[in-house]
Amino acid sequence: MEILKIIWIIFQVLVGYHLFLPLILLLIWLVVKRKPEEVSDLPENDYAIIVTAYQQTTLVPDVVKSIQKLNYNNYLVYIVADNCEDISNLQFNDDKIIVLKPETVLSSNTRSHFYAIHHFKREHKYLTIIDSDNLVTPNYLTELDKVFARGFVAIQGVRAAKNLNSTYACLDAASDIYYRFIDRELLFNAGSSAALSGSGMAFTVQLYRDCLEHLVIDGAGFDKVFQLEIQRRNLRVAFAERAVVFDEKTSKADQLVKQRARWINTWFKYAGQGYGLVISGITKFSWNQFIYGLFFTRPPLFILLFLSFFCFAVDVFIDHVAAFVWFCGAVSFVFCFFVSLAYFRTPKVIYSALFNVPVFMFYQVISLFKSKQANKISVATEHYHDSTGDNQMEEIK
């Protein structure tokens, strides 16, 4: 019985600290919020903008149009149309746009990225990764330059909601805003590394090659692998709050289930390696590795909430003090969630959608049961939203 009690306590600690850690970082943020010095009149760097498309190219012309509106000149765009039968809509009268159609199906983000890298027209210093459903803001590269000028070699920008055309899209955007504030703004401000999120990110070409060129990464989760490689080198990913891309949010239930199944599969695959970062942070006295390792192990929010409720329900009968701690943890989580929404001036339509959180969680439970076969069910998210419509510019501070 004593062994079971110890195991129960360890299990509760491993789950429960995820509820309190955001509040701790929020308190650090309130005390030592860092305001980087404004820099201007920087020379333009040479960027490779890699746009990846898998099977679908419908939205690619829109992302190209947004790129062509950049207040920047020194870049080339590499569109990798993987497994796309018809690329007749990818005709651009612009020398800066290079369309690449691989001879064989790649079915991998990193393979698409390196296909572009191996077909570079010149030796670029930096690369930035944009999804086919994204739209970039005119000052995107300019804002990246400001952060690179501070000595960072990896940057995660903001992925704001491009569409809020359904309840699912609004709730997807809400969770993204929470992660943006906690895992990027607060974590980076606390002296660790902002979390990567698949697109709207930029690196030195050399760092990307050093970290990933020797690895074979199948399925989703290349950003997780890349993050681990960066953290193992004890480098930091900077958060660029003003480098904004608009990202399509899931607008249909089937789309949500397939996407979340891939994400859950990725978490089960890589989360355990976060404890290695924690141990490395302790042995090497690296705050960056230690605190990020704690965050890297966090389960998807719906799993965290289910586990927390389970622990609370059990402790109500066996340990009232522990039950009270779980209640405080829930209050802490909800408080930080609404602070994140307020910080990024979230549109009212997202607040209204929060009443449908139970439905959103139900579909994620379905995703959990499909996660084992996630990469066989779908390789990439299907896009349905007409990108010419409703950019949510008011979401950006």
C-alpha positions in Angstrom: 0.0 0.0 0.0 2.9 2.4 0.8 4.3 1.8 -2.7 0.9 2.6 -4.3 0.7 5.8 -2.2 4.1 6.9 -3.4 3.2 6.1 -7.0 0.0 8.1 -6.7 1.8 11.1 -5.3 4.4 11.0 -8.1 1.6 10.7 -10.7 -0.2 13.7 -9.2 2.9 15.8 -9.2 3.8 15.0 -12.8 0.3 16.0 -13.9 -0.4 18.9 -11.4 2.7 21.1 -12.0 1.4 21.8 -15.5 -1.5 23.7 -14.0 0.7 25.9 -11.8 3.7 26.5 -14.0 2.0 29.1 -16.3 1.0 31.1 -13.2 4.6 31.1 -12.0 5.8 32.3 -15.4 3.1 35.0 -15.5 4.4 36.3 -12.1 7.9 36.4 -13.5 6.6 38.2 -16.6 4.8 40.8 -14.4 8.0 41.5 -12.5 10.7 41.3 -15.2 8.9 41.9 -18.5 11.6 42.5 -20.9 11.3 45.2 -23.6 13.9 44.8 -26.3 15.6 47.9 -27.6 14.0 49.1 -30.9 16.4 48.8 -33.8 15.9 50.5 -37.2 17.7 51.1 -40.4 19.0 47.5 -40.6 20.4 46.2 -43.9 18.2 43.6 -45.5 19.2 40.0 -45.0 18.9 37.3 -47.7 15.9 35.1 -47.0 14.6 31.9 -48.6 10.9 31.7 -48.1 9.8 28.0 -48.3 6.2 27.4 -48.9 5.1 23.7 -48.7 2.0 22.3 -50.3 0.8 18.7 -50.1 -1.8 17.5 -52.7 -3.6 20.9 -52.5 -2.4 24.0 -54.2 -5.7 26.0 -54.1 -4.5 28.5 -51.5 -0.9 28.9 -52.8 -1.6 31.9 -55.1 -3.0 33.8 -52.1 0.1 33.2 -49.9 2.3 34.3 -52.9 0.2 37.5 -53.3 0.8 38.3 -49.6 4.5 37.6 -49.9 4.7 39.9 -53.0 3.3 42.7 -50.8 6.3 42.4 -48.3 8.1 45.6 -47.6 11.3 43.8 -48.5 13.3 43.0 -51.6 16.1 40.5 -50.7 14.3 37.1 -50.8 13.4 34.2 -53.0 10.3 32.1 -52.7 10.5 28.3 -53.1 7.2 26.6 -53.5 7.4 22.8 -53.0 4.3 21.2 -54.6 4.6 17.7 -53.2 2.2 15.0 -54.6 0.3 17.7 -56.4 -1.0 16.5 -59.8 -2.2 19.8 -61.1 0.0 22.8 -60.6 -1.4 24.8 -63.5 -2.5 27.5 -61.0 1.1 28.0 -59.9 2.2 30.3 -62.8 3.8 33.5 -61.6 5.3 36.3 -63.6 7.9 36.9 -61.0 11.6 35.9 -60.9 11.5 35.7 -57.1 9.0 32.8 -57.2 10.4 29.4 -57.9 8.0 26.4 -58.2 9.4 23.0 -57.5 7.6 19.7 -58.2 9.5 16.7 -56.7 9.8 13.7 -59.0 8.7 11.4 -56.2 6.2 11.8 -53.4 8.0 13.2 -50.3 5.1 13.1 -47.7 7.3 14.9 -45.2 7.7 18.5 -44.1 11.5 18.1 -43.7 11.9 16.3 -47.0 10.1 19.2 -48.7 12.2 21.7 -46.9 15.4 20.1 -47.9 14.2 19.6 -51.4 13.9 23.4 -51.5 17.3 23.9 -49.8 19.0 21.6 -52.3 17.5 23.6 -55.1 18.4 27.1 -53.7 19.3 29.6 -56.5 21.9 31.2 -54.2 23.3 30.7 -50.7 20.7 32.3 -48.4 21.6 33.3 -44.9 18.1 32.7 -43.4 15.1 30.6 -44.2 11.5 31.0 -43.1 8.9 28.3 -43.4 5.3 29.2 -44.5 2.4 26.8 -44.9 0.3 26.9 -48.1 -2.7 28.2 -46.0 -0.8 31.1 -44.5 -0.8 34.7 -45.3 2.1 37.0 -44.3 1.9 40.6 -43.2 3.9 43.2 -45.1 6.5 43.8 -42.3 7.1 40.1 -41.6 10.7 39.9 -42.7 11.5 43.3 -41.3 10.4 42.2 -37.9 12.4 39.0 -38.2 15.5 41.1 -39.0 15.1 43.0 -35.7 15.2 39.8 -33.7 18.0 38.3 -35.7 20.0 41.5 -35.1 19.9 40.7 -31.4 21.9 37.6 -32.0 19.3 34.9 -32.1 19.5 32.1 -34.7 16.0 30.8 -34.4 12.7 32.7 -34.2 9.0 31.8 -33.8 6.6 34.4 -35.0 2.8 34.8 -34.4 0.3 32.6 -36.2 -2.9 34.6 -35.9 -6.3 33.2 -37.0 -7.1 33.8 -40.7 -10.6 32.6 -40.3 -13.2 32.5 -37.5 -16.0 31.2 -39.6 -17.1 28.4 -37.3 -17.2 27.4 -33.7 -14.4 24.9 -34.3 -12.2 27.6 -35.9 -12.9 29.9 -32.9 -12.0 27.3 -30.3 -8.9 26.3 -32.3 -7.9 30.0 -32.3 -8.5 30.2 -28.6 -6.2 27.3 -27.8 -3.6 28.8 -30.1 -3.7 32.1 -28.3 -3.2 30.3 -25.0 -0.2 28.5 -26.3 1.1 31.7 -27.9 1.0 33.5 -24.6 2.2 30.8 -22.3 4.6 28.8 -24.5 6.0 31.7 -26.4 5.6 35.1 -24.7 6.0 33.9 -21.1 8.5 31.1 -21.7 10.8 33.3 -23.8 10.5 36.2 -21.4 11.5 33.9 -18.5 14.8 33.2 -20.2 14.0 30.0 -22.0 13.0 29.2 -25.5 9.7 29.9 -27.3 7.9 26.8 -28.7 8.0 26.2 -32.4 4.6 25.8 -34.1 5.3 24.4 -37.7 5.2 27.7 -39.7 5.8 31.4 -39.2 9.3 30.5 -38.0 12.7 31.4 -39.2 16.3 30.2 -38.7 19.7 30.5 -40.1 20.0 28.0 -42.9 23.1 26.5 -41.2 21.2 25.8 -38.0 18.4 24.1 -39.9 20.9 21.9 -41.8 22.9 21.1 -38.7 19.9 20.0 -36.7 17.8 18.1 -39.2 19.7 17.2 -42.4 21.1 13.9 -40.8 17.6 12.8 -39.5 14.8 10.9 -41.2 11.5 12.3 -39.9 8.2 10.7 -41.0 4.8 11.9 -40.2 3.9 15.0 -38.2 6.1 16.6 -35.5 9.2 17.9 -37.4 8.9 21.0 -35.3 9.1 18.9 -32.1 12.3 17.2 -33.3 13.8 20.5 -34.4 13.0 22.0 -31.0 14.7 19.1 -29.2 17.8 19.5 -31.4 17.9 23.3 -30.7 17.4 22.8 -26.9 20.1 20.0 -26.8 22.5 22.6 -28.2 21.3 24.9 -25.4 20.2 27.6 -27.9 17.0 29.7 -27.5 14.2 30.2 -30.0 13.2 33.9 -29.8 9.5 35.0 -29.9 8.8 37.7 -32.4 5.4 39.1 -31.4 5.3 41.5 -34.4 6.3 39.0 -37.1 2.8 37.8 -38.0 1.4 35.2 -40.4 -2.3 34.4 -40.6 -3.0 30.7 -40.3 -6.1 28.8 -41.3 -7.9 27.3 -38.3 -9.8 24.1 -38.4 -13.4 24.8 -39.4 -15.0 21.3 -39.6 -15.2 18.4 -37.2 -13.6 15.8 -39.5 -10.7 18.3 -40.2 -10.3 18.8 -36.4 -10.2 15.1 -35.6 -7.6 14.3 -38.2 -5.4 17.2 -37.3 -5.6 16.6 -33.5 -5.0 12.9 -34.0 -1.6 13.7 -35.7 -0.7 16.1 -32.9 -1.6 13.6 -30.2 0.4 11.0 -31.9 3.3 13.4 -32.0 3.0 14.1 -28.3 3.1 10.4 -27.3 6.1 9.9 -29.6 8.3 12.7 -28.3 7.0 14.0 -24.9 9.2 11.6 -22.8 12.3 13.2 -24.2 11.4 16.4 -22.3 12.6 14.7 -19.1 16.0 14.3 -20.7 16.1 18.1 -21.2 15.1 18.5 -17.5 18.0 16.3 -16.4 20.4 18.0 -18.8 19.3 21.4 -17.4 20.0 20.3 -13.9 23.4 18.7 -14.6 24.5 21.6 -16.9 22.9 24.3 -14.8 20.9 25.4 -17.8 17.7 27.2 -16.9 16.8 27.2 -20.6 16.9 23.4 -20.9 15.3 22.8 -17.5 12.2 25.0 -17.8 11.6 24.1 -21.5 11.9 20.4 -20.7 9.1 20.8 -18.1 6.9 22.3 -20.8 7.8 19.8 -23.4 6.3 17.0 -21.4 2.9 18.7 -21.0 0.0 16.6 -22.6 -2.6 18.2 -24.9 -4.9 20.5 -22.8 -7.9 18.2 -23.0 -5.8 15.2 -21.6 -4.3 17.5 -18.9 -7.8 18.6 -17.9 -9.2 15.0 -17.8 -6.3 13.8 -15.7 -6.6 16.7 -13.4 -10.3 16.1 -12.9 -9.7 12.4 -12.3 -7.1 13.2 -9.6 -9.4 15.8 -8.0 -12.3 13.3 -7.9 -10.2 10.6 -6.2 -8.7 13.0 -3.7 -12.2 14.3 -2.7 -12.6 10.9 -1.0 -9.1 10.2 0.2 -7.2 13.5 0.7 -9.1 16.8 1.1 -5.9 18.8 1.2 -4.8 17.4 -2.1 -8.3 18.0 -3.5 -8.0 21.7 -2.5 -4.7 21.9 -4.3 -6.3 20.5 -7.4 -9.0 23.1 -7.1 -6.4 25.9 -6.9 -4.7 24.4 -9.9 -7.9 24.6 -11.9 -8.4 28.2 -10.9 -4.8 29.0 -11.8 -5.2 27.4 -15.3 -8.5 29.2 -16.0 -7.0 32.6 -14.8 -4.0 32.2 -17.1 -6.2 31.2 -20.0 -8.3 34.3 -19.8 -5.2 36.5 -19.2 -3.8 35.1 -22.5 -7.1 36.0 -24.3 -7.0 39.5 -22.9 -3.4 40.1 -23.7 -3.9 39.4 -27.4 -7.2 41.3 -27.6 -9.2 38.3 -28.6 -12.3 39.0 -30.7 -15.7 38.6 -28.9 -16.7 35.8 -31.3 -14.0 33.6 -29.7 -15.3 34.3 -26.2 -18.8 33.3 -27.3 -17.5 30.1 -28.7 -16.1 29.0 -25.4 -19.5 27.7 -24.3 -18.9 24.9 -26.8 -15.6 23.7 -25.2 -17.2 20.4 -24.2 -18.0 19.6 -27.8 -14.5 20.6 -28.8 -13.1 18.3 -26.2 -15.4 15.4 -27.3 -13.9 15.5 -30.8 -10.4 15.5 -29.3 -11.3 12.4 -27.4 -12.2 10.8 -30.7 -8.8 12.0 -32.0 -7.1 10.3 -29.1 -8.5 6.9 -30.2 -7.5 7.6 -33.8 -4.0 8.9 -32.9 -2.2 5.6 -33.3 -3.1 5.5 -37.0 -3.0 9.3 -37.5 -0.3 9.5 -40.1 -2.0 6.8 -42.1 -5.3 8.5 -42.0 -4.0 11.9 -43.2 -0.6 13.4 -43.9 -1.6 17.1 -44.0 -4.6 19.2 -43.0 -7.2 19.7 -45.7 -8.1 23.3 -46.3 -11.6 24.5 -46.8 -11.6 28.2 -46.0 -11.6 30.9 -48.7 -8.5 32.9 -47.8 -9.7 36.0 -49.6 -12.2 36.7 -46.8 -11.8 37.6 -43.2 -8.4 38.3 -41.9 -8.6 38.9 -38.2 -6.3 41.9 -38.1 -7.8 43.2 -34.9 -6.3 40.2 -33.1 -2.8 41.7 -33.4 -1.5 44.2 -30.8 
